[in-house]
Each structure stands twice: as C-alpha cells, then as structure tokens.
Amino acid sequence: MLSLAEPASATYIIKQSRFVVHCGPVASQEATLAFYQSVADPTANHNCWAWKLQDSYRFNDDGEPGGTAGKPILTAIEGKGLSQVMVIVTRYFGGIKLGTGGLVRAYSGCTARCLDQAKMIELHSMCQCRIAAAFEYTGELHAAVAACEAEKLQESFAANGLEMLVEVRLDRLRQLQSLLRDNTRGSATIQQL
C-alpha cells in the first residue's frame, strides 16, 4: 500500500471556478483535523475533503450537492491505492454552475492530478517483538536487528542476559527469526507481541 511522503498542493481552473487541492499524509483522525485546519479557507465557497486511514475513511461535501465532492475525492484516493492520506479541495465559485456530473469530474479529476504529482512512499505492516538472549550473544542480537532494519524501542539487562523490544516490518520478521536462531545457536527467543 502507498501513502504520501509529504504534503502537496495544486490549483486548477474549471469553468471559472478555482479548485485548490491540498493532499498530505496523516496517521490518525486527530491528524486529519489538524491538517484540515491548516489548509481550509473559511472564506471559500466549499472546503470538501476525504481521508483514508487503513480500513477507515470519511468524506464531506461541505455544501456541494450530496455525493458530488467528498465521495469523488475518496474514490480518487482509493484509485491510487493510497492510505494514511487526506485531501482537501477548496472551491472558489466562478459563476458557472457545473452540474452534478461536472462537479464529480472536477473534484475527482483535480484530486487525481494533484496526487499524481505528489511524492509517494510504500507503507509496510509492522509488528513488535520481544527478544531475549544471553550476554554472550549481545553482538549477534544487535547485528540481526540492524540487518533486518528493525527499530530498537527498548533495551534492558537482566541477570541472565539482554532483553530488547523491537519494531520490525512484518515481511522481515521471518528473516529476523532465522538470523537470531542461526547466530545464537537457537538460544535466543523472540516473541511477537
């Protein structure tokens, strides 16, 4: 699944209406509110939006006819295979009515074009693991964690050895398990949380 590396924006003129599109990465519902407040223009005719966070989503037409703005924005987000993303399209009415079909095309098209020019990154599913090993394998444990690009979240020492809490990409978990098994002669333990 993909997300945005950084916010992007673009402006489009369609039949004298100005559409300003702001898209950005968001990690939570609280982040969507903060992003909206940072880019929405209260003086504009409409600030329509949609966001998608993994399996949850929301959208809003902000006064446009029902289903002509928020849903097309969401459809464009999903059409690009994106998650952890919010898009706000601010419309300044130019005096020419677009009709329902024209509004759908305008909101979805502007969103898609802005997303096309945004820098994207790949999202990975992550998991946390607790690793324990005897002191003599401290170097091997650190090497295995580094080789799998896992993030060390916590490290503590006990009488019988080292314990570490790490976050690793789910698709690298088997590699980490294998390295720990091979490099510690099977004495290290790893527990997925």
Phi and psi in degrees as a GROMACS rama.xvg file:
@    title "Ramachandran Plot"
@    xaxis  label "Phi"
@    yaxis  label "Psi"
@TYPE xy
-110.643  157.638  LEU-2
-142.579  -176.445  SER-3
-95.8811  139.76  LEU-4
-76.0159  -30.7424  ALA-5
-159.934  162.514  GLU-6
-63.9525  153.944  PRO-7
-143.277  158.911  ALA-8
-150.189  158.448  SER-9
-157.193  157.255  ALA-10
-124.257  136.494  THR-11
-132.834  142.972  TYR-12
-109.482  122.855  ILE-13
-129.518  114.156  ILE-14
46.0129  52.2544  LYS-15
72.4426  -4.87382  GLN-16
-88.6451  139.324  SER-17
-100.814  125.749  ARG-18
-111.836  116.997  PHE-19
-107.101  118.535  VAL-20
-105.659  129.734  VAL-21
-123.407  124.576  HIS-22
-127.082  148.064  CYS-23
-162.579  161.041  GLY-24
-76.1423  139.83  PRO-25
-137.029  143.136  VAL-26
-107.44  -12.4307  ALA-27
-156.123  169.937  SER-28
-64.5313  -34.8378  GLN-29
-62.6353  -38.7285  GLU-30
-66.5717  -31.8729  ALA-31
-65.3313  -40.6279  THR-32
-64.5185  -43.6085  LEU-33
-63.7107  -41.9039  ALA-34
-64.6541  -44.1809  PHE-35
-57.4114  -48.9208  TYR-36
-64.1551  -27.4076  GLN-37
-78.0649  -21.8707  SER-38
-122.003  -20.0206  VAL-39
-67.1448  143.437  ALA-40
-109.341  109.567  ASP-41
-65.3343  -15.4377  PRO-42
-87.9595  -8.09449  THR-43
-77.0129  162.346  ALA-44
-67.371  -41.0271  ASN-45
-146.079  141.002  HIS-46
-124.34  83.7444  ASN-47
-88.0761  148.287  CYS-48
-152.144  165.068  TRP-49
-155.571  148.391  ALA-50
-139.887  155.327  TRP-51
-136.587  123.926  LYS-52
-124.561  101.502  LEU-53
49.3228  -108.551  GLN-54
-95.7169  -1.88642  ASP-55
-108.414  153.531  SER-56
-156.735  160.043  TYR-57
-149.258  156.598  ARG-58
-153.199  159.903  PHE-59
-148.315  134.687  ASN-60
-87.2039  -12.0947  ASP-61
42.0445  53.6775  ASP-62
92.4703  -14.351  GLY-63
-71.5082  158.288  GLU-64
-54.2387  140.041  PRO-65
-48.3589  128.687  GLY-66
82.1029  5.22019  GLY-67
-100.783  -7.59023  THR-68
-131.227  -66.5416  ALA-69
-60.2855  -47.0472  GLY-70
-64.5688  -44.4811  LYS-71
-61.425  -33.5712  PRO-72
-64.4326  -47.1961  ILE-73
-61.1676  -41.6863  LEU-74
-60.2362  -38.6067  THR-75
-67.2159  -40.5569  ALA-76
-60.0735  -49.8846  ILE-77
-66.4408  -34.9659  GLU-78
-63.1569  -25.9183  GLY-79
-89.9375  -0.869142  LYS-80
70.0954  34.294  GLY-81
-99.5081  153.214  LEU-82
-144.167  165.555  SER-83
59.5992  42.0336  GLN-84
-134.824  143.625  VAL-85
-129.094  142.258  MET-86
-129.667  130.422  VAL-87
-118.182  126.692  ILE-88
-114.043  114.731  VAL-89
-97.1152  126.977  THR-90
-113.469  129.876  ARG-91
-108.536  109.312  TYR-92
-62.7392  132.869  PHE-93
-104.615  6.05314  GLY-94
101.598  -11.8177  GLY-95
-112.666  122.867  ILE-96
-72.852  138.888  LYS-97
-96.2418  -15.7215  LEU-98
76.4733  166.289  GLY-99
-64.2026  -44.3372  THR-100
-63.308  -40.5321  GLY-101
-66.2726  -37.5374  GLY-102
-66.2581  -43.9015  LEU-103
-59.1604  -47.8012  VAL-104
-63.4878  -40.4348  ARG-105
-64.8412  -50.21  ALA-106
-68.0276  -43.4179  TYR-107
-70.2271  -41.036  SER-108
-65.7026  -45.5351  GLY-109
-62.0301  -42.59  CYS-110
-62.2019  -48.9279  THR-111
-60.4714  -42.6149  ALA-112
-66.6784  -39.848  ARG-113
-66.3617  -43.0078  CYS-114
-63.4378  -35.0772  LEU-115
-61.3251  -32.8923  ASP-116
-91.0661  -6.43897  GLN-117
-80.0136  150.441  ALA-118
-80.4316  127.738  LYS-119
-110.583  154.423  MET-120
-131.668  158.069  ILE-121
-90.2763  133.567  GLU-122
-91.8888  142.994  LEU-123
-124.005  142.849  HIS-124
-72.3214  138.179  SER-125
-119.413  158.132  MET-126
-144.197  157.745  CYS-127
-106.22  144.318  GLN-128
-136.633  146.897  CYS-129
-105.819  126.591  ARG-130
-117.185  137.161  ILE-131
-130.971  138.585  ALA-132
-153.458  155.858  ALA-133
-67.4631  156.645  ALA-134
-54.2797  -35.134  PHE-135
-64.4355  -16.6598  GLU-136
-105.734  15.6305  TYR-137
-56.295  -46.4481  THR-138
-62.3473  -43.5119  GLY-139
-65.4076  -38.098  GLU-140
-64.0118  -47.2457  LEU-141
-63.6318  -38.2396  HIS-142
-65.7765  -41.1383  ALA-143
-65.2434  -41.9354  ALA-144
-62.8552  -43.6864  VAL-145
-66.7881  -40.4186  ALA-146
-63.3845  -29.8512  ALA-147
-95.3056  6.06525  CYS-148
54.9469  36.1731  GLU-149
-81.6087  151.909  ALA-150
-100.103  124.272  GLU-151
-77.0502  118.437  LYS-152
-95.5603  -33.0064  LEU-153
-156.678  147.118  GLN-154
-143.3  133.315  GLU-155
-143.249  156.357  SER-156
-115.277  137.054  PHE-157
-123.165  177.935  ALA-158
-61.339  -32.007  ALA-159
-100.309  1.56919  ASN-160
151.436  -155.932  GLY-161
-107.27  138.985  LEU-162
-122.441  139.969  GLU-163
-139.122  138.172  MET-164
-105.675  124.161  LEU-165
-129.217  156.792  VAL-166
-116.18  127.803  GLU-167
-135.351  149.019  VAL-168
-60.5262  139.194  ARG-169
-59.294  -35.0133  LEU-170
-76.7817  -3.77147  ASP-171
-108.542  -1.35623  ARG-172
-61.6762  -44.9843  LEU-173
-61.4493  -38.8122  ARG-174
-62.0938  -43.909  GLN-175
-62.6782  -45.4315  LEU-176
-59.195  -43.9033  GLN-177
-65.1684  -45.4594  SER-178
-61.6633  -43.119  LEU-179
-64.568  -42.5609  LEU-180
-61.9656  -49.4845  ARG-181
-69.1161  -42.4085  ASP-182
-80.6664  -16.3924  ASN-183
-116.077  13.6689  THR-184
55.4274  35.903  ARG-185
80.278  5.95519  GLY-186
-86.6722  -23.1584  SER-187
-74.6422  146.471  ALA-188
-116.064  145.151  THR-189
-134.014  129.431  ILE-190
-124.904  121.374  GLN-191
-78.2584  130.101  GLN-192
